[in-house]
Amino acid sequence: MSIWFLLAQPFAQHALLAAALVAVTCGLIAPLVVPRGMSFAVHGTAELAFTGAAAGLVVANNPVAGALAASA
């Protein structure tokens, strides 16, 4: 099994695309977050969003609504 076989798989292509989008987004947001000392707030919001997504999945089968509600 070679690397080219793995890169031909749709899940690997989707993962690489998602990683690229996250990297670009983080690169654009970092200059706004770091100088203001908001890194703890951003980390806390991410933790709450994950917990909210899990709760939304269990309660209403809608993780996106749970994540948005918990983040707000």
All heavy atoms as TSV, in Angstrom:
chain	resi	resn	atom	element	x	y	z
A	1	MET	N	N	0.857	-1.165	0.000
A	1	MET	CA	C	0.000	0.000	0.000
A	1	MET	C	C	0.907	1.234	0.000
A	1	MET	O	O	1.739	1.409	0.867
A	1	MET	CB	C	-0.890	-0.010	1.244
A	1	MET	CG	C	-1.866	1.124	1.259
A	1	MET	SD	S	-2.969	1.200	2.684
A	1	MET	CE	C	-3.462	-0.461	2.944
A	2	SER	N	N	0.713	2.092	-0.973
A	2	SER	CA	C	1.556	3.271	-1.083
A	2	SER	C	C	0.789	4.519	-0.646
A	2	SER	O	O	-0.420	4.491	-0.431
A	2	SER	CB	C	2.030	3.446	-2.527
A	2	SER	OG	O	0.941	3.822	-3.342
A	3	ILE	N	N	1.519	5.595	-0.535
A	3	ILE	CA	C	0.899	6.859	-0.138
A	3	ILE	C	C	-0.089	7.345	-1.202
A	3	ILE	O	O	-1.095	7.970	-0.884
A	3	ILE	CB	C	1.990	7.918	0.155
A	3	ILE	CG1	C	1.388	9.179	0.755
A	3	ILE	CG2	C	2.749	8.279	-1.103
A	3	ILE	CD1	C	0.927	9.033	2.148
A	4	TRP	N	N	0.184	7.029	-2.451
A	4	TRP	CA	C	-0.712	7.478	-3.526
A	4	TRP	C	C	-2.052	6.757	-3.473
A	4	TRP	O	O	-3.081	7.333	-3.816
A	4	TRP	CB	C	-0.048	7.284	-4.884
A	4	TRP	CG	C	1.237	8.060	-4.952
A	4	TRP	CD1	C	2.488	7.551	-5.048
A	4	TRP	CD2	C	1.380	9.483	-4.881
A	4	TRP	NE1	N	3.403	8.562	-5.038
A	4	TRP	CE2	C	2.745	9.764	-4.943
A	4	TRP	CE3	C	0.487	10.539	-4.766
A	4	TRP	CZ2	C	3.243	11.052	-4.894
A	4	TRP	CZ3	C	0.993	11.831	-4.727
A	4	TRP	CH2	C	2.343	12.082	-4.790
A	5	PHE	N	N	-2.029	5.510	-3.030
A	5	PHE	CA	C	-3.282	4.778	-2.857
A	5	PHE	C	C	-4.134	5.424	-1.770
A	5	PHE	O	O	-5.340	5.585	-1.915
A	5	PHE	CB	C	-3.003	3.313	-2.507
A	5	PHE	CG	C	-4.243	2.537	-2.174
A	5	PHE	CD1	C	-5.114	2.135	-3.174
A	5	PHE	CD2	C	-4.555	2.231	-0.860
A	5	PHE	CE1	C	-6.267	1.427	-2.876
A	5	PHE	CE2	C	-5.701	1.537	-0.544
A	5	PHE	CZ	C	-6.566	1.126	-1.553
A	6	LEU	N	N	-3.475	5.800	-0.667
A	6	LEU	CA	C	-4.206	6.438	0.425
A	6	LEU	C	C	-4.736	7.814	0.023
A	6	LEU	O	O	-5.850	8.187	0.384
A	6	LEU	CB	C	-3.315	6.557	1.653
A	6	LEU	CG	C	-2.960	5.236	2.329
A	6	LEU	CD1	C	-1.972	5.473	3.446
A	6	LEU	CD2	C	-4.209	4.560	2.835
A	7	LEU	N	N	-3.937	8.570	-0.704
A	7	LEU	CA	C	-4.381	9.897	-1.126
A	7	LEU	C	C	-5.487	9.851	-2.170
A	7	LEU	O	O	-6.156	10.854	-2.400
A	7	LEU	CB	C	-3.195	10.706	-1.657
A	7	LEU	CG	C	-2.177	11.117	-0.598
A	7	LEU	CD1	C	-1.010	11.839	-1.245
A	7	LEU	CD2	C	-2.811	11.971	0.471
A	8	ALA	N	N	-5.692	8.713	-2.785
A	8	ALA	CA	C	-6.776	8.573	-3.763
A	8	ALA	C	C	-8.119	8.303	-3.092
A	8	ALA	O	O	-9.156	8.399	-3.741
A	8	ALA	CB	C	-6.452	7.443	-4.739
A	9	GLN	N	N	-8.097	7.994	-1.794
A	9	GLN	CA	C	-9.329	7.700	-1.075
A	9	GLN	C	C	-10.075	8.994	-0.737
A	9	GLN	O	O	-9.463	9.990	-0.349
A	9	GLN	CB	C	-9.021	6.939	0.218
A	9	GLN	CG	C	-8.259	5.662	0.007
A	9	GLN	CD	C	-8.987	4.691	-0.898
A	9	GLN	OE1	O	-10.199	4.515	-0.793
A	9	GLN	NE2	N	-8.258	4.064	-1.804
A	10	PRO	N	N	-11.394	9.008	-0.872
A	10	PRO	CA	C	-12.163	10.233	-0.599
A	10	PRO	C	C	-12.025	10.737	0.835
A	10	PRO	O	O	-11.954	11.940	1.062
A	10	PRO	CB	C	-13.610	9.826	-0.886
A	10	PRO	CG	C	-13.516	8.653	-1.782
A	10	PRO	CD	C	-12.244	7.952	-1.427
A	11	PHE	N	N	-11.956	9.824	1.821
A	11	PHE	CA	C	-11.853	10.292	3.202
A	11	PHE	C	C	-10.539	11.028	3.441
A	11	PHE	O	O	-10.498	12.009	4.180
A	11	PHE	CB	C	-12.007	9.137	4.189
A	11	PHE	CG	C	-10.817	8.225	4.284
A	11	PHE	CD1	C	-9.812	8.485	5.189
A	11	PHE	CD2	C	-10.715	7.115	3.472
A	11	PHE	CE1	C	-8.710	7.648	5.286
A	11	PHE	CE2	C	-9.633	6.279	3.548
A	11	PHE	CZ	C	-8.613	6.544	4.456
A	12	ALA	N	N	-9.468	10.594	2.793
A	12	ALA	CA	C	-8.179	11.264	2.950
A	12	ALA	C	C	-8.203	12.627	2.275
A	12	ALA	O	O	-7.662	13.603	2.806
A	12	ALA	CB	C	-7.058	10.403	2.374
A	13	GLN	N	N	-8.844	12.725	1.128
A	13	GLN	CA	C	-8.954	14.011	0.438
A	13	GLN	C	C	-9.785	14.990	1.252
A	13	GLN	O	O	-9.436	16.169	1.376
A	13	GLN	CB	C	-9.560	13.810	-0.948
A	13	GLN	CG	C	-8.670	13.011	-1.869
A	13	GLN	CD	C	-9.361	12.630	-3.170
A	13	GLN	OE1	O	-10.528	12.930	-3.369
A	13	GLN	NE2	N	-8.626	11.953	-4.033
A	14	HIS	N	N	-10.875	14.514	1.850
A	14	HIS	CA	C	-11.711	15.380	2.689
A	14	HIS	C	C	-10.956	15.831	3.932
A	14	HIS	O	O	-11.072	16.989	4.347
A	14	HIS	CB	C	-12.992	14.657	3.090
A	14	HIS	CG	C	-13.897	14.390	1.927
A	14	HIS	ND1	N	-14.882	13.451	1.966
A	14	HIS	CD2	C	-13.955	14.934	0.694
A	14	HIS	CE1	C	-15.518	13.418	0.810
A	14	HIS	NE2	N	-14.963	14.313	0.020
A	15	ALA	N	N	-10.182	14.938	4.515
A	15	ALA	CA	C	-9.409	15.290	5.707
A	15	ALA	C	C	-8.351	16.338	5.383
A	15	ALA	O	O	-8.149	17.286	6.151
A	15	ALA	CB	C	-8.758	14.045	6.299
A	16	LEU	N	N	-7.683	16.189	4.256
A	16	LEU	CA	C	-6.672	17.174	3.869
A	16	LEU	C	C	-7.306	18.523	3.559
A	16	LEU	O	O	-6.751	19.578	3.908
A	16	LEU	CB	C	-5.870	16.670	2.672
A	16	LEU	CG	C	-4.920	15.525	2.977
A	16	LEU	CD1	C	-4.303	14.990	1.688
A	16	LEU	CD2	C	-3.840	15.972	3.936
A	17	LEU	N	N	-8.452	18.522	2.916
A	17	LEU	CA	C	-9.150	19.771	2.629
A	17	LEU	C	C	-9.601	20.452	3.914
A	17	LEU	O	O	-9.427	21.667	4.082
A	17	LEU	CB	C	-10.354	19.508	1.717
A	17	LEU	CG	C	-11.185	20.725	1.337
A	17	LEU	CD1	C	-10.343	21.729	0.559
A	17	LEU	CD2	C	-12.399	20.310	0.543
A	18	ALA	N	N	-10.146	19.683	4.842
A	18	ALA	CA	C	-10.572	20.250	6.123
A	18	ALA	C	C	-9.376	20.802	6.894
A	18	ALA	O	O	-9.456	21.886	7.489
A	18	ALA	CB	C	-11.289	19.192	6.952
A	19	ALA	N	N	-8.252	20.093	6.889
A	19	ALA	CA	C	-7.057	20.572	7.583
A	19	ALA	C	C	-6.545	21.864	6.967
A	19	ALA	O	O	-6.119	22.782	7.686
A	19	ALA	CB	C	-5.976	19.500	7.548
A	20	ALA	N	N	-6.602	21.969	5.651
A	20	ALA	CA	C	-6.154	23.200	4.990
A	20	ALA	C	C	-7.066	24.371	5.343
A	20	ALA	O	O	-6.583	25.483	5.605
A	20	ALA	CB	C	-6.105	22.986	3.481
A	21	LEU	N	N	-8.362	24.130	5.367
A	21	LEU	CA	C	-9.291	25.206	5.725
A	21	LEU	C	C	-9.116	25.657	7.173
A	21	LEU	O	O	-9.156	26.861	7.467
A	21	LEU	CB	C	-10.727	24.761	5.472
A	21	LEU	CG	C	-11.123	24.600	4.007
A	21	LEU	CD1	C	-12.520	24.015	3.894
A	21	LEU	CD2	C	-11.045	25.924	3.290
A	22	VAL	N	N	-8.904	24.709	8.067
A	22	VAL	CA	C	-8.678	25.057	9.475
A	22	VAL	C	C	-7.375	25.829	9.624
A	22	VAL	O	O	-7.304	26.811	10.373
A	22	VAL	CB	C	-8.677	23.786	10.350
A	22	VAL	CG1	C	-8.141	24.067	11.739
A	22	VAL	CG2	C	-10.076	23.222	10.430
A	23	ALA	N	N	-6.349	25.428	8.910
A	23	ALA	CA	C	-5.063	26.116	9.002
A	23	ALA	C	C	-5.161	27.557	8.507
A	23	ALA	O	O	-4.639	28.481	9.146
A	23	ALA	CB	C	-4.007	25.357	8.195
A	24	VAL	N	N	-5.851	27.770	7.409
A	24	VAL	CA	C	-6.010	29.132	6.892
A	24	VAL	C	C	-6.848	29.978	7.840
A	24	VAL	O	O	-6.511	31.130	8.142
A	24	VAL	CB	C	-6.642	29.092	5.477
A	24	VAL	CG1	C	-7.065	30.469	5.022
A	24	VAL	CG2	C	-5.661	28.487	4.490
A	25	THR	N	N	-7.927	29.414	8.363
A	25	THR	CA	C	-8.787	30.148	9.294
A	25	THR	C	C	-8.023	30.520	10.567
A	25	THR	O	O	-8.106	31.665	11.039
A	25	THR	CB	C	-10.017	29.309	9.655
A	25	THR	OG1	O	-10.701	28.976	8.446
A	25	THR	CG2	C	-10.952	30.069	10.568
A	26	CYS	N	N	-7.275	29.592	11.110
A	26	CYS	CA	C	-6.496	29.876	12.325
A	26	CYS	C	C	-5.422	30.921	12.054
A	26	CYS	O	O	-5.146	31.770	12.907
A	26	CYS	CB	C	-5.858	28.605	12.860
A	26	CYS	SG	S	-7.056	27.477	13.580
A	27	GLY	N	N	-4.826	30.858	10.886
A	27	GLY	CA	C	-3.823	31.854	10.534
A	27	GLY	C	C	-4.405	33.250	10.415
A	27	GLY	O	O	-3.735	34.239	10.730
A	28	LEU	N	N	-5.644	33.349	9.979
A	28	LEU	CA	C	-6.288	34.655	9.877
A	28	LEU	C	C	-6.774	35.182	11.219
A	28	LEU	O	O	-6.772	36.392	11.469
A	28	LEU	CB	C	-7.461	34.582	8.895
A	28	LEU	CG	C	-7.091	34.341	7.431
A	28	LEU	CD1	C	-8.343	34.112	6.601
A	28	LEU	CD2	C	-6.305	35.512	6.887
A	29	ILE	N	N	-7.181	34.287	12.103
A	29	ILE	CA	C	-7.740	34.706	13.386
A	29	ILE	C	C	-6.658	34.941	14.437
A	29	ILE	O	O	-6.828	35.777	15.327
A	29	ILE	CB	C	-8.762	33.659	13.871
A	29	ILE	CG1	C	-9.975	33.674	12.955
A	29	ILE	CG2	C	-9.187	33.908	15.305
A	29	ILE	CD1	C	-10.986	32.598	13.259
A	30	ALA	N	N	-5.535	34.245	14.347
A	30	ALA	CA	C	-4.494	34.322	15.378
A	30	ALA	C	C	-4.008	35.744	15.653
A	30	ALA	O	O	-3.839	36.111	16.816
A	30	ALA	CB	C	-3.330	33.419	15.005
A	31	PRO	N	N	-3.781	36.587	14.653
A	31	PRO	CA	C	-3.330	37.951	14.972
A	31	PRO	C	C	-4.354	38.772	15.752
A	31	PRO	O	O	-3.998	39.764	16.379
A	31	PRO	CB	C	-3.084	38.577	13.598
A	31	PRO	CG	C	-2.846	37.438	12.692
A	31	PRO	CD	C	-3.694	36.323	13.216
A	32	LEU	N	N	-5.597	38.377	15.720
A	32	LEU	CA	C	-6.616	39.077	16.493
A	32	LEU	C	C	-6.729	38.542	17.915
A	32	LEU	O	O	-7.082	39.280	18.836
A	32	LEU	CB	C	-7.979	38.948	15.804
A	32	LEU	CG	C	-8.057	39.469	14.373
A	32	LEU	CD1	C	-9.387	39.112	13.763
A	32	LEU	CD2	C	-7.821	40.963	14.343
A	33	VAL	N	N	-6.441	37.266	18.098
A	33	VAL	CA	C	-6.635	36.624	19.395
A	33	VAL	C	C	-5.411	36.799	20.299
A	33	VAL	O	O	-5.543	37.165	21.464
A	33	VAL	CB	C	-6.944	35.120	19.199
A	33	VAL	CG1	C	-6.917	34.375	20.502
A	33	VAL	CG2	C	-8.286	34.959	18.519
A	34	VAL	N	N	-4.231	36.566	19.770
A	34	VAL	CA	C	-3.026	36.524	20.597
A	34	VAL	C	C	-2.686	37.877	21.232
A	34	VAL	O	O	-2.449	37.938	22.444
A	34	VAL	CB	C	-1.847	35.948	19.787
A	34	VAL	CG1	C	-0.553	36.028	20.575
A	34	VAL	CG2	C	-2.138	34.510	19.399
A	35	PRO	N	N	-2.659	38.977	20.489
A	35	PRO	CA	C	-2.293	40.246	21.137
A	35	PRO	C	C	-3.271	40.688	22.226
A	35	PRO	O	O	-2.892	41.405	23.147
A	35	PRO	CB	C	-2.284	41.260	20.001
A	35	PRO	CG	C	-2.141	40.476	18.768
A	35	PRO	CD	C	-2.797	39.160	19.052
A	36	ARG	N	N	-4.490	40.270	22.128
A	36	ARG	CA	C	-5.499	40.669	23.113
A	36	ARG	C	C	-5.523	39.738	24.323
A	36	ARG	O	O	-6.285	39.972	25.263
A	36	ARG	CB	C	-6.876	40.696	22.464
A	36	ARG	CG	C	-6.993	41.768	21.422
A	36	ARG	CD	C	-8.406	41.834	20.888
A	36	ARG	NE	N	-8.540	42.940	19.975
A	36	ARG	CZ	C	-8.755	42.830	18.683
A	36	ARG	NH1	N	-8.858	41.633	18.157
A	36	ARG	NH2	N	-8.867	43.894	17.923
A	37	GLY	N	N	-4.746	38.679	24.286
A	37	GLY	CA	C	-4.706	37.744	25.409
A	37	GLY	C	C	-5.990	36.952	25.562
A	37	GLY	O	O	-6.388	36.602	26.662
A	38	MET	N	N	-6.644	36.659	24.459
A	38	MET	CA	C	-7.926	35.958	24.499
A	38	MET	C	C	-7.789	34.459	24.267
A	38	MET	O	O	-8.781	33.775	24.027
A	38	MET	CB	C	-8.865	36.540	23.439
A	38	MET	CG	C	-9.261	37.966	23.701
A	38	MET	SD	S	-10.201	38.751	22.368
A	38	MET	CE	C	-11.166	37.468	21.684
A	39	SER	N	N	-6.580	33.938	24.336
A	39	SER	CA	C	-6.402	32.523	24.007
A	39	SER	C	C	-7.145	31.619	24.987
A	39	SER	O	O	-7.673	30.585	24.596
A	39	SER	CB	C	-4.924	32.168	23.980
A	39	SER	OG	O	-4.325	32.458	25.221
A	40	PHE	N	N	-7.214	31.993	26.260
A	40	PHE	CA	C	-7.946	31.173	27.224
A	40	PHE	C	C	-9.440	31.179	26.903
A	40	PHE	O	O	-10.106	30.139	26.987
A	40	PHE	CB	C	-7.718	31.675	28.653
A	40	PHE	CG	C	-8.446	30.857	29.671
A	40	PHE	CD1	C	-8.004	29.590	30.007
A	40	PHE	CD2	C	-9.583	31.336	30.283
A	40	PHE	CE1	C	-8.687	28.824	30.938
A	40	PHE	CE2	C	-10.272	30.578	31.219
A	40	PHE	CZ	C	-9.809	29.316	31.540
A	41	ALA	N	N	-9.973	32.329	26.521
A	41	ALA	CA	C	-11.398	32.413	26.186
A	41	ALA	C	C	-11.714	31.568	24.951
A	41	ALA	O	O	-12.747	30.899	24.900
A	41	ALA	CB	C	-11.796	33.865	25.948
A	42	VAL	N	N	-10.825	31.585	23.976
A	42	VAL	CA	C	-11.050	30.796	22.760
A	42	VAL	C	C	-10.991	29.307	23.086
A	42	VAL	O	O	-11.815	28.524	22.604
A	42	VAL	CB	C	-10.008	31.171	21.683
A	42	VAL	CG1	C	-10.076	30.221	20.515
A	42	VAL	CG2	C	-10.229	32.596	21.225
A	43	HIS	N	N	-10.049	28.914	23.927
A	43	HIS	CA	C	-9.950	27.502	24.309
A	43	HIS	C	C	-11.186	27.070	25.096
A	43	HIS	O	O	-11.727	25.980	24.878
A	43	HIS	CB	C	-8.691	27.269	25.143
A	43	HIS	CG	C	-8.517	25.859	25.578
A	43	HIS	ND1	N	-8.086	24.871	24.724
A	43	HIS	CD2	C	-8.741	25.252	26.764
A	43	HIS	CE1	C	-8.040	23.725	25.374
A	43	HIS	NE2	N	-8.440	23.936	26.620
A	44	GLY	N	N	-11.644	27.906	25.997
A	44	GLY	CA	C	-12.842	27.586	26.765
A	44	GLY	C	C	-14.078	27.455	25.895
A	44	GLY	O	O	-14.912	26.573	26.096
A	45	THR	N	N	-14.190	28.330	24.908
A	45	THR	CA	C	-15.327	28.262	23.990
A	45	THR	C	C	-15.295	26.970	23.180
A	45	THR	O	O	-16.340	26.337	22.953
A	45	THR	CB	C	-15.334	29.472	23.048
A	45	THR	OG1	O	-15.325	30.660	23.832
A	45	THR	CG2	C	-16.534	29.466	22.132
A	46	ALA	N	N	-14.115	26.549	22.767
A	46	ALA	CA	C	-13.998	25.301	22.013
A	46	ALA	C	C	-14.389	24.100	22.871
A	46	ALA	O	O	-15.072	23.179	22.398
A	46	ALA	CB	C	-12.580	25.137	21.487
A	47	GLU	N	N	-13.963	24.114	24.133
A	47	GLU	CA	C	-14.329	23.013	25.027
A	47	GLU	C	C	-15.842	22.973	25.257
A	47	GLU	O	O	-16.453	21.902	25.271
A	47	GLU	CB	C	-13.614	23.169	26.373
A	47	GLU	CG	C	-12.109	23.013	26.286
A	47	GLU	CD	C	-11.664	21.593	26.028
A	47	GLU	OE1	O	-12.396	20.663	26.406
A	47	GLU	OE2	O	-10.591	21.430	25.436
A	48	LEU	N	N	-16.445	24.126	25.444
A	48	LEU	CA	C	-17.898	24.173	25.647
A	48	LEU	C	C	-18.652	23.756	24.384
A	48	LEU	O	O	-19.702	23.122	24.471
A	48	LEU	CB	C	-18.325	25.575	26.076
A	48	LEU	CG	C	-17.978	25.937	27.514
A	48	LEU	CD1	C	-18.297	27.402	27.764
A	48	LEU	CD2	C	-18.734	25.057	28.479
A	49	ALA	N	N	-18.132	24.132	23.219
A	49	ALA	CA	C	-18.796	23.746	21.976
A	49	ALA	C	C	-18.785	22.228	21.804
A	49	ALA	O	O	-19.779	21.646	21.355
A	49	ALA	CB	C	-18.120	24.418	20.787
A	50	PHE	N	N	-17.680	21.590	22.163
A	50	PHE	CA	C	-17.615	20.131	22.054
A	50	PHE	C	C	-18.617	19.470	22.997
A	50	PHE	O	O	-19.333	18.547	22.619
A	50	PHE	CB	C	-16.199	19.645	22.354
A	50	PHE	CG	C	-16.063	18.153	22.271
A	50	PHE	CD1	C	-16.084	17.514	21.039
A	50	PHE	CD2	C	-15.923	17.388	23.411
A	50	PHE	CE1	C	-15.978	16.145	20.957
A	50	PHE	CE2	C	-15.813	16.018	23.344
A	50	PHE	CZ	C	-15.829	15.393	22.110
A	51	THR	N	N	-18.663	19.973	24.226
A	51	THR	CA	C	-19.616	19.428	25.189
A	51	THR	C	C	-21.052	19.663	24.730
A	51	THR	O	O	-21.912	18.790	24.858
A	51	THR	CB	C	-19.393	20.065	26.564
A	51	THR	OG1	O	-18.029	19.886	26.934
A	51	THR	CG2	C	-20.286	19.455	27.611
A	52	GLY	N	N	-21.324	20.858	24.200
A	52	GLY	CA	C	-22.659	21.162	23.700
A	52	GLY	C	C	-23.041	20.300	22.512
A	52	GLY	O	O	-24.198	19.889	22.376
A	53	ALA	N	N	-22.075	20.019	21.650
A	53	ALA	CA	C	-22.359	19.153	20.507
A	53	ALA	C	C	-22.709	17.746	20.963
A	53	ALA	O	O	-23.632	17.121	20.423
A	53	ALA	CB	C	-21.160	19.129	19.560
A	54	ALA	N	N	-21.995	17.248	21.957
A	54	ALA	CA	C	-22.310	15.912	22.489
A	54	ALA	C	C	-23.696	15.899	23.130
A	54	ALA	O	O	-24.482	14.973	22.913
A	54	ALA	CB	C	-21.254	15.499	23.501
A	55	ALA	N	N	-24.012	16.943	23.896
A	55	ALA	CA	C	-25.335	17.014	24.525
A	55	ALA	C	C	-26.429	17.164	23.480
A	55	ALA	O	O	-27.493	16.550	23.582
A	55	ALA	CB	C	-25.383	18.177	25.508
A	56	GLY	N	N	-26.195	17.980	22.463
A	56	GLY	CA	C	-27.184	18.152	21.397
A	56	GLY	C	C	-27.414	16.871	20.623
A	56	GLY	O	O	-28.533	16.582	20.202
A	57	LEU	N	N	-26.364	16.083	20.461
A	57	LEU	CA	C	-26.508	14.807	19.763
A	57	LEU	C	C	-27.340	13.832	20.583
A	57	LEU	O	O	-28.189	13.118	20.048
A	57	LEU	CB	C	-25.127	14.217	19.480
A	57	LEU	CG	C	-25.070	12.972	18.621
A	57	LEU	CD1	C	-25.623	13.249	17.235
A	57	LEU	CD2	C	-23.651	12.462	18.522
A	58	VAL	N	N	-27.144	13.831	21.889
A	58	VAL	CA	C	-27.880	12.910	22.760
A	58	VAL	C	C	-29.328	13.348	22.906
A	58	VAL	O	O	-30.255	12.538	22.824
A	58	VAL	CB	C	-27.199	12.816	24.148
A	58	VAL	CG1	C	-28.074	12.085	25.145
A	58	VAL	CG2	C	-25.857	12.136	24.021
A	59	VAL	N	N	-29.554	14.654	23.114
A	59	VAL	CA	C	-30.898	15.148	23.425
A	59	VAL	C	C	-31.771	15.264	22.177
A	59	VAL	O	O	-32.897	14.767	22.151
A	59	VAL	CB	C	-30.810	16.508	24.159
A	59	VAL	CG1	C	-32.178	17.129	24.324
A	59	VAL	CG2	C	-30.137	16.339	25.501
A	60	ALA	N	N	-31.256	15.940	21.149
A	60	ALA	CA	C	-32.111	16.243	20.000
A	60	ALA	C	C	-31.581	15.720	18.678
A	60	ALA	O	O	-32.101	16.078	17.624
A	60	ALA	CB	C	-32.301	17.754	19.897
A	61	ASN	N	N	-30.515	14.913	18.705
A	61	ASN	CA	C	-29.896	14.391	17.489
A	61	ASN	C	C	-29.456	15.515	16.551
A	61	ASN	O	O	-29.535	15.387	15.342
A	61	ASN	CB	C	-30.835	13.413	16.774
A	61	ASN	CG	C	-30.082	12.501	15.826
A	61	ASN	OD1	O	-28.872	12.317	15.974
A	61	ASN	ND2	N	-30.779	11.949	14.866
A	62	ASN	N	N	-29.014	16.651	17.139
A	62	ASN	CA	C	-28.562	17.797	16.349
A	62	ASN	C	C	-27.327	18.398	17.028
A	62	ASN	O	O	-27.449	19.292	17.855
A	62	ASN	CB	C	-29.678	18.840	16.241
A	62	ASN	CG	C	-29.347	19.906	15.226
A	62	ASN	OD1	O	-28.246	19.969	14.712
A	62	ASN	ND2	N	-30.329	20.740	14.949
A	63	PRO	N	N	-26.127	17.932	16.654
A	63	PRO	CA	C	-24.923	18.420	17.317
A	63	PRO	C	C	-24.595	19.876	16.989
A	63	PRO	O	O	-24.011	20.573	17.811
A	63	PRO	CB	C	-23.826	17.481	16.828
A	63	PRO	CG	C	-24.337	16.925	15.561
A	63	PRO	CD	C	-25.831	16.871	15.693
A	64	VAL	N	N	-24.979	20.347	15.819
A	64	VAL	CA	C	-24.666	21.729	15.442
A	64	VAL	C	C	-25.438	22.708	16.333
A	64	VAL	O	O	-24.867	23.686	16.830
A	64	VAL	CB	C	-24.981	21.976	13.952
A	64	VAL	CG1	C	-24.783	23.425	13.580
A	64	VAL	CG2	C	-24.125	21.081	13.083
A	65	ALA	N	N	-26.695	22.459	16.554
A	65	ALA	CA	C	-27.484	23.333	17.411
A	65	ALA	C	C	-26.958	23.293	18.846
A	65	ALA	O	O	-26.888	24.334	19.518
A	65	ALA	CB	C	-28.957	22.924	17.375
A	66	GLY	N	N	-26.559	22.133	19.316
A	66	GLY	CA	C	-26.008	22.023	20.660
A	66	GLY	C	C	-24.697	22.788	20.795
A	66	GLY	O	O	-24.463	23.454	21.804
A	67	ALA	N	N	-23.835	22.706	19.776
A	67	ALA	CA	C	-22.568	23.426	19.819
A	67	ALA	C	C	-22.778	24.933	19.792
A	67	ALA	O	O	-22.122	25.679	20.507
A	67	ALA	CB	C	-21.685	22.995	18.648
A	68	LEU	N	N	-23.702	25.382	18.953
A	68	LEU	CA	C	-23.987	26.823	18.891
A	68	LEU	C	C	-24.588	27.326	20.194
A	68	LEU	O	O	-24.229	28.403	20.673
A	68	LEU	CB	C	-24.912	27.124	17.718
A	68	LEU	CG	C	-24.295	26.977	16.331
A	68	LEU	CD1	C	-25.353	27.146	15.260
A	68	LEU	CD2	C	-23.163	27.964	16.140
A	69	ALA	N	N	-25.477	26.564	20.765
A	69	ALA	CA	C	-26.092	26.971	22.034
A	69	ALA	C	C	-25.069	27.023	23.157
A	69	ALA	O	O	-25.063	27.947	23.960
A	69	ALA	CB	C	-27.236	26.028	22.394
A	70	ALA	N	N	-24.192	26.052	23.225
A	70	ALA	CA	C	-23.180	26.016	24.282
A	70	ALA	C	C	-22.149	27.125	24.090
A	70	ALA	O	O	-21.672	27.702	25.061
A	70	ALA	CB	C	-22.510	24.657	24.321
A	71	SER	N	N	-21.809	27.430	22.848
A	71	SER	CA	C	-20.819	28.479	22.589
A	71	SER	C	C	-21.358	29.855	22.913
A	71	SER	O	O	-20.601	30.738	23.337
A	71	SER	CB	C	-20.369	28.442	21.125
A	71	SER	OG	O	-19.711	27.245	20.857
A	72	ALA	N	N	-22.629	30.043	22.707
A	72	ALA	CA	C	-23.224	31.368	22.973
A	72	ALA	C	C	-23.302	31.588	24.451
A	72	ALA	O	O	-23.074	32.637	24.966
A	72	ALA	CB	C	-24.609	31.443	22.355
